[in-house]
């Protein structure tokens, strides 16, 4: 489990990568704890990068540790499953086109 300042970005990407690897497409949304999403918006990404992410995938507050979903009932739950065995090409970070803030030291 990631524990650095960018941990919630790593978890978001793991959920996206796992969904794409399993289902062959990107999810419609990622459900995560409100505090995790606030950390992404306020500290890890900043407002502009957060907005860029939400332009590609909805980030929904809920009771999950980064669960990627689509409208067909397909899921990949990072909180339950951890990191996927392989990363898709492109990776979630490449697809999103954003990175954690450099001042985090990671």
N, C-alpha and C positions, 0 to 999 in steps of 0.2 A: 504494500500500500504506500503510495507517495505521501511524503510528509513535508515537503518543502513549501516555500511561499506560493509556488504555482500548482499546488496539489489539486485544486479543483479544476484547473484547466487540463491537467493530465487525466483526471477522472472523466471529464467531459469527452475528451478525445478517445479514451478507452471505450466508452459507451458507444460512441459513433463508429469507431473502427470495428467493434464487435458486431454491431448491427449490420454494417456493410459487408463484413466478411461472411456472416451467416445468411443474410437475405439478398445480397447482391445489389443493394441500393441503399441510399441514405434514408434515415428515418424522417418522419414529419416533425417529431418533437422529442425533447428530452425532459423528463420529470426529475426534479431534484429538490432537496431541502431548501427552504427559503434562504437560510443563512449561507448556503453554498453558492446560490445564484447571486446573492448580494455581494459576497466576497469576489466573485468573478467580475461583476460590474464595477464595484468601487475600487478594488485593489489590484486584482490580477490582470485584467484587461484594460480597464478604463472604459469610459462611456462610448467612445467612437468604435473601438474594437468589439465591444459587447453588442452594439447596434449592428455591426457587420455580421456577427454570428447569428443574431436573431433574424437577419435578412435571409438566412439559409435554412435555419432550423428553429422552431419555436422552443423557448425555454420556459417550462411551466413549473410553478411552485407546487410541491406535493410532498408525499411521505416516502420518497425513494432516494437512494444514494446513486443517482445518475442512471436512470432507466430510459433507454431509447425505444421509441414506439412508432408504429405507423397506424393508419386507419383500418388496416386489415387484421389487427390483433397480433401482429408480429412484434417481438420485443427482444432486447438484449439488456440485461440488468447487470450493470457493472457492480452494484452493491452486493449482489448475490453471486455473480460469476467471476468477478475480477477481470484481469486483463485477458483479451482474446489471445488465442495461440499464435495468430499471425496478424500482420497489419495489411490492410488492403492497399491497392495502388490506384489512385492516390490515397495517402493517409488522411485522416481527419484534419490534422493540422494544415496539410497542404490544401485540402478542399476549403477549409474555413478561410485561409489566407491571412490569419492573424497569429500573433505570438504573445506570450506573457510580457508584461512590462520588463524592460531591461534592468530597472533599478531593484528588482527583487533578488538579483544575484544568482539567477538560475539560467 
